[in-house]
Amino acid sequence: MFLLANLGYSFVQHLSQPLDGDMSWNIVPGNNVRQILADPFGINVILRNQSYPNPNRFFCHWTIKEYFTITPLVLQKFVQPIDSIYLSCALVKIIIQLMLIFLLATTISGTMNFLKLDFLMGAALVAPIFQTNGYQDYMGIIDTSASYTFFYALPSALLFLYFLPFILKYYHKKEPAARLLINVLWIPFALVISLSGPLNPGIVLIFSLLLFYNTITNNYFQADQQSFLKRIINSILRIPKSYWFYLLPISIFCLYSLYIGRYNSYNINKPLIELYSRLPNGIYHQFMRKLGFPVLFTVIALNIIIIRINYNTIEGKKILGIFKWIGIFSLLYILLLPLGGYRAYRANILRYDTIIPITLSLMFIFGISTLFLFKTLPTKHRFWYIPIIVGVLYIFINDNDARFDKNKCERTSLKEIAESKDKIVQLPNDCTVLSWGKIIKPMDSQLNSRLLTIWRVTKNDRLYYNK
């Protein structure tokens, strides 16, 4: 009931978000996107030395175009055209959110059975941390923008799904059920993931590097050969075959993705020293300005201290080990972020969308350490521990304010456009309509007006501008 209420609340919040300024560019699409869709694997970057927007993000552009071309028209069998647009946005956001909660709960509990208590507790622990409003600008995962959701949250969910069998096998000691399906699909799936979103290549390469380093180091110290060279060779040979299967193809694809990504025409060249000088302010702004992250840091630190002092068991040591590697991963990830280039909308390099892998990692360690303590703390200690966790979840729930009227003005404007008889509509208000800012010149709404016709909001293309 708690999970259903939380998801229902999130769905209404998603339903209330305004449309973003990249939708028509992606869906109609604009000329630049046509170039991306015509070259899924970025071959022209290599063969013709071409430079154009997002050559390594084909599957994001393709998915958003297909979804928003089809879904609103299907929903119009049940609702009005304007409602179908917002409903389409809310549906895809809540599906991705549900998928991430499911993946987190599975990795926390070690089971995919959503009727088991451990799974439900894992899901209940992480669900309130998903912020639609509240701390959205600091630790948001599901973006208020539908377009950005396809470029950040969805690729993160797909990458999480890719590594799920690996995590279940090596952390929870559970063999994947659909092994044949994984053997057939996972290499092409790796290609899709490497060409989806700006974050995946970096995440994969850091994760793979740390995993291989840790495995080779452990094998080296366990080897009994005297020669340094033989110990190194033996350490590499003792790496499990499944490591190579899960990590090598996707790492190669991600290296290719990073290479063709260098030809992204949106890249803004700034000196690296300037980009790195922005990191301290970015770290402070994202992690310290609002209550969300400090609360999460504090409760994770409390859990780790309790486990280190009182539960030096195999399971306790595993959690402490995961905590250490999450810390190392987060540090390397932040230090490498400036190499991804500069964007005006994330002037401090770090932003809620670029730190999604860190946010999800913190949610995982919070969930797995809290569930462990729920199950191992003596009853008398649970009387003070459980209220602390309830208080933490209450903070996230309480600060994730409703704001169910965020798109009210835009809806009014869309209705005005739909009902107008004029070829050029002057909007009576200043709110945005399928744009990042006010539209002053009617011709600037040309792509948007085409999209409104595709969505059957208007029968013919109808330009508009803000008064």
N, C-alpha and C positions, 0 to 999 in steps of 0.2 A: 504493500500500500504506500509506503514511504517513497519507494522508487517510482511508482506510477505517478504519484502526486508531483514528485520532482520533475519527471520528464514532461508531464502535462503542463506544468508551470513554464518550463523551458520552451515548449512548443508555442505557447501563446506569446511568449517574449519574442521568439523568432518570427512569428506571424506579424508582429508589430514593428519590425525593422523596415526602414526605407530602402528603396532600390539604389544600387550603386552606379557610379559613372562609367564602369567598364563593361556593363552587361551588353549594351548594343554593339560595342566594338567586338566582343567575343561571339555574339549570337548571330548577328546579321549575315556575315561578319564584316569587319573593316578590311581594307586591302592588306594590311600587315598580317592579319590573322590568316587570310587566304594563302599567303606565302608559307606560313607555318603548316597549315593543313595540307598543302600540296607536297610537303617534304617531311614526312613523319620522323625520319631518322637523321635529319640534318645533313644529308649527303652533299647538298649543294655548298654547304660551308667548306667542305673539303675539296670537292671537285672544281668549284667555281669561285672559291674564296669570297663567298657572299657573306654579308653582314645584315641581319634583320632581327626583329624582336624575338626573344625567347626561342631560339632554335632547338634547345634541349628540353622543351616543355610541351611537346605535341599532345600528349595524352590528357593534360589538363585542359588545353584549348578544345580538343575534340570532345571531351566528356561534357564540358559546360555547354557547348554549342548543341550537342545532341539532346541533352537533358532538357534544356529550356526551349528547344524547338518543338519537342514532342509533348512534354508533361503538361504545360498550361492548356494546350488544345484538348488533351484527354480529360483534364479536370473540368473543362467547360461544359461537359455533358451533365455536370452536377452543380456547378456554381457559375456566377457571372464572370466575364473575361478579366475584369480588374482583380476580383477576388482570386481567380485562378493563378495569377502571377505571384501574389504574396503567399498563397498556399503552396505553390511549387517551391518557393524559397524555404519556407518553414519545414516542408517535408524532407528536403535533402539535408538540411541542417540537423534535424532531429534524428534522422537515420544515421548520419555520420557520428553524431554524439552518442547514440545508442551503441553503435559499433565499437567506439573507443571505450565506453564503459564496460562492454562485454569483454573486450580484449584485456583491459586492466584487471577486471574481476577474475578472468581465467588465469592470468599470470600470477595474481596474488594468491588465489586459492588452489591452483593446480588442477582445476576441473572445469569442464565446459557445461556441466550439468547445472542449469540455472535454478533448479529446484533445491539444490543442496545449500545448507545453511552457510558454509564457508564462502560459497560464490556470492550469495545474497548479501552477506556482511561486507565482502570486498567491494561489491557494487555500491552498497549504501555508503561506504566510507569515501569513495571518490566522486560519486555523482554530484554532491553539493559544491565541489570545487570548480566545476564547469560554470564559468561566469558569462552570462549573456549581457548583463549590464554590470553593475557593481564594479568589480576589479577587472573588467574586460580589457581595458587599455593597458593593463600591467601583466596579467596572466591569462588572458583569454585564449581559448583554443578554437572554438567555433566562432568564426569572425562574424561581425554584424553585416559585413559585405558578403553577398552570395558568391560573387566572383572570387574573392580572396579565400573563401572556404574551399573552393575547388583547387586552389593552388597551395594551400598550407595544411588544413585539417585533413582533407581527403587523402593526399599523398602520405601524410603521417600515419593515417589509419591503415593504408595499404602496406606500408613498410612494416608496421607493427604486426599485421597479419602474416606477412612473409616470414618474419622471424619467430612467430608463435610456436611452430613445431620444434624449432631449435631450442627455445627457452624451456618448453615443457620437457624436452628430452634431457637437457643437461642441468636444469635447475631442479625440476620436480621429478626427474627420473621416470618420465612417462613417455612411452613410444607413441608417435602420432598414429591416429586410427586410419587415416586415408593415405597410407604410404605410397601406393601405386599412383594415386592422383597427384601427390606431391612430386614424385619422380618424373611424371610426364609434364606437369604444368609449371613447376617452380622456376626453371630457367627462362622460358618466355615471360613469366610473371616478373622476373628480375629485370628484364629489359624494359617492361612497362614502367616499373618503379623508378628505374634510373632516368627515364625521360618524363618524369612526373614531378613537378614542383622544384623550387630552388634549393630546398634543404636536404633532400634525400641523398644526393651523392656525397656530401660532406659527412652526414651521419653514418652512412654505410662504411666509408673509408676509415673514419676514426674508430668505429665499433670493431671493424675487422682487424685493424692494426693492434688495438689493445688486446683483443682476444687471442690473436696469434702470438703476440709478445708474452702474454701471461702463460699460454700453453707451452710455448717453447722454453720459457724460463723454468717452469715447473718440471718439464721433462729433462732439462739439462741437469738440474740438481738431483734428480732421481736416477740419472744414468750412472753406470758403474765403469764406463770406459775411462782410461787414463788420459788419452790424447784429447786436447781441446777440440780439434777438428772432428774427430769421431763422435764426440759428445754432441756437438752441434748438429751433425748429420743425423745422428740417431734421434735427437730431440725433434727434428723436422719430420723424420719418417714415422715417428710415433703419434703425430697429429691425427686424430680420428678422420676417417674418410668423409664423414658427413660434414666436417668443418669445411673441407674443400668444396663440397657440393653446395652448401648454403652460402659460403662467403666468396669463393673465387670468381664465379661467373658474374655475380652482381657487382663485385669490386671492379672487374674489367669494364663492365658496362658503365659504371659510374665514372671511371676515369675518362672514358670516351665522352660522357655527358659533360664533364667539367671542361674537356678540351673544346667541344663545339660551343659551349656556353661562353667561351672567351670572345666569340664573334657576335654576342648579343649587342645589338645597336643601342639598347637602353643603358649599357654600361657607361658610367660617368667616371672618367679617370681623375683621381685625386692622389696625391702622394701618400704612400702607406703610412708614413710617420704622422700625417694629419689624421688619417683614419684611426690609427691606434691611440692618438691623443684624445679621441672622442670616447674611448671605451670606459674610462672611470666614471664619466658623467652618465653614460648609458647604463652601467651596472647599478649606480646609485638610483637612477630614475626608475628602472624596472623593478628592482628588488627591495627598495627601501621606502619609496615615496608613499605607498599605501599599506594598509594593514595585512593584506592577503599573504604575501610571501613571508614577512616576519613571523606571522602566526604559524605558517607551515614549517618554517625553519625551526621554530621553537619546539613544536610538538615532535618533529623528527629527532631533534637533538635529545629531548627527554626520553624518547623511545630507545635511542641508541645507547644512552648512558645506562638506562635500566637493564638493557640486554647485556651490555659489556660487564656490568658489575655482578648481576645475579644469574645470568643464563649463558654460561660459557659452554653450551652444548653444541652438537653438530649443527642443528638448525640455527641456533643463535650465531654461530661463527659464519654460517652462510649469509645471513642477513648483514652482519658486519662487513663481510667481504663485498657484497653487492653495494653497500653504502660507500665503501672506499672507491670502487670502480666508477660509480655514478659521479662521485666528486672529481675524479681524474678526467672522466669523459667531459663533464661540464666545463672544467677549466680549459681543456684543449679546444673544445668547441667554441668557447667565447674568444680564445686567443686567435682562432683561425677565421672568425667571422669577418674581420676587415678585408680578408682576401676575396670575399664575395662581391666587393665593390661598394659603391656609394649610391644611395637613393635619397632624394630630397625628403621623402615622406618618412624616412627613418634616419634622421640626421645623426643620431647618437649610436648608429650601427645596431645596437640591441633594440628590439621592439617585441611586443607580445607575440607576434607571429614568428619572428626569427628564433625565439627561445622556446618554441613548442616542445622540442625533444627534451629540454631540461625540465620544463613544467611537468610533462608526462612522467619523466623519470622520478621526480620528487613525489608525484602522486602515487607511483608504484611503491617506492620505499616507505612512504607513509602508510599505505594500505597493508603491505606485507608485515611491517614491524608491529603495527597496531593489532592486526589479527592474531599475530603470534602471541602478543601480550594478553589479549583477551582470553586466549586458550590456556596460557601457562601461569598467569598471576594467581596467587591464592585468593580465595573468595574475599577475605578481609581487605586485601589491597585493591580489589576491583571497585570497592565502594568509593574510593577517591579517584581511581583512574578513569572509570567510565564517564563520570561527570565532566572530566577535563576534555575527553574526546567529543562528548555531546556539545560542550561549549564551543569547541573549535568548529564543528559543523554548523552550529547555530550562527556563528559569526559570518560564515560564507553564505548561508541561506538568507540571513537578515540583510546583509549589505548588497545582495543581488536584487536590487529594487525592480519593481514590475515595469513601469514605464510602458504601459500598453497603448499609449497614444503617439508613439514616435513617428508613425507614418500617416497620421490622420490628415495633415496638411497636404501631403503628396497624393493621397487617395482623392482628396477634394479636387486637386489640380488635374489628375487623370480623368476624373468624371467630367470636369470642365472641357477638357480636350475632346473627350468622346462625344459629348453632346453638342459641341459647337458646330455651326454651319460654315464658319470661316475657314479659309485655307491656311491662314496664319492666326494663331490664337494667342492673345495677350492674357497671361495668367494674372489673376488679381492678387496673388500673394508672392512672397519672396522665397518660399521653400524650394528645395531642389526636386527635380523630376528626372530620374534616370541620369543624374549627373553629380559630379563632385561639388559643383558650385552653381551659382545662378547663371542662367543662360540669357545673355544680353542681346545677341544677334540671332534672329530666327534660323539662319542657315546653319548655325551651330547645333541645331536640334535635328538635322537631316537624318542622321543614322538612327537616332531615337525614334523619330516619326516612322521610319521604315519598320522598326521592331514592333511598335504599337500596332501597325497594320498586320504584321505576321501573327501577332497575338490576338487579332480580331477586336482590339479595343476600339480601333477606328476602321472604317471601310476603305479609306484612302489615306495616303500619306498626308499628315497634317503638321506643319511646322508650328512651333510655339516659342515663347520667350517670356521672361519674367518682367513684370511692370517696373 
